[in-house]
Amino acid sequence: MRRKLAAGNWKMNGLRADLAELQTLAERHSDATVDILICPPATLICACQETLFDIGGQDCHAVTAGAHTGDISAQMLADAGATYVITGHSERRADHAETDSMIAAKSMAAYAAGLSTVICIGETLAERDAGTTLDIIDRQLAGSVPANATAYNTVIAYEPVWAIGTGKVPTLAQIGQVHAHIRARLTARFTDGDNMRILYGGSVKGSNAAEIFAVPEVDGALVGGASLKADDFSPIITALAAS
Ligand code: PEP
């Protein structure tokens, strides 16, 4: 049985004043029947400890400590109170030239620190137009997801790059096709692959959440823009709980 997960990625947004949004969210969803994960900027992780939610980092370095100015290790995230970390977000892949093998190394560092990972995969528009979406998914799954991933320590987020922050969403059939493909690959590779959660991410909003959550093999969402405000994230959580 896979427990549904609503995950919010605040990206490089959020000051201490914005923690009031989490307070509001907690008041509305104190009895949530789904898991709720908030990934604020690293500066807010300690301050989020009072919330009811799971807290995650947005990236980690592959090594535990050392001369890596500006980076943050998985162990530091855990020490600050995080229990998850996002790895392989397309903005990291694009802005920081992160490769599949780097993402696998970061994910292994996360496991070693006791964190669970949300490993992001997804095709660009050019790749979709070229008909190579499933090839890209296969390459990223094989290269980014470590051999010691389990349903306990790993969540996969399918995020078509062209749907992130654009307001464009794949058709439900397209989402269903990719999620079914990911499920088949996970089940073939991991003994507990059937229990690994697969999130959809890319312009999820209160207005489209219910139909996306009705797609088979969609176990929740990774939400960017609509996770910043309680009024926007709350309907997504409610739709997930009702799905
Ligand atoms: C994301 O950044 O992971 C994301 C899904 O963003 P948005 O919801 O804003 O498209």
Boltz pocket constraint, residues with backbone or C-beta under 6 A from the ligand:
constraints:
  - pocket:
      binder: B
      contacts: [[A, 9], [A, 159], [A, 163], [A, 164], [A, 165], [A, 166], [A, 201], [A, 202], [A, 203], [A, 204], [A, 222], [A, 223], [A, 224], [A, 225], [A, 226]]
      max_distance: 6.0
